[in-house]
Structure formats: structure tokens, C-alpha cells
Amino acid sequence: MPDKFDPYREALVMETVTVWPDEFEEWNDSEKSRVANSLHADPESCAELEYVRVHTGFCRQITVTADDIERIES
């Protein structure tokens, strides 16, 4: 289940991970990088956001959705 945006945990984010569903496997690395950077720059707007506890703080994990892509591209 996705988490809600949490300013407290955001302040403790030490790592970021972007999960790409199979539907985006044809995308090249530069396109994926551009989209991932856009998503992580505005995590509050992402549809599937999760905070994973790591020993140094939190890892922000965003699973890319079609809605996220549409939002970025418009």
C-alpha cells in the first residue's frame, strides 16, 4: 500500500529508488532518468510513494504509473 507524503520522513530521505513496471521496459535509460528525476523532485504528487526504513534514515521509493507520466508530459 502506498504511503502518503510525509514531510518528516522526507527530511530523512537518504536514498531514492524508482520502480519501473514492465509496460515501460522499452524506454531508454535517458528517458527513464529524466522521468525519475521529475518524479523525485515532486514526490508529493506521485501516485505510488513508499518510504522504506534504512539504517541511515529512509529510502523514497516511487513506482511509476501512467498517471505520473501523463502529469509530467503535460
C-alpha positions, 0 to 999 in steps of 0.5 A: 500500500502506498504511503502518503507524503510525509514531510518528516520522513522526507527530511530523512530521505537518504536514498531514492529508488524508482520502480519501473513496471514492465509496460515501460521496459522499452524506454531508454535509460535517458528517458527513464532518468529524466522521468525519475528525476521529475518524479523525485523532485515532486514526490508529493504528487506521485501516485505510488510513494513508499518510504522504506526504513534504512539504517541511515534514515529512509529510502523514497521509493516511487513506482511509476504509473501512467498517471505520473507520466501523463502529469509530467508530459503535460 
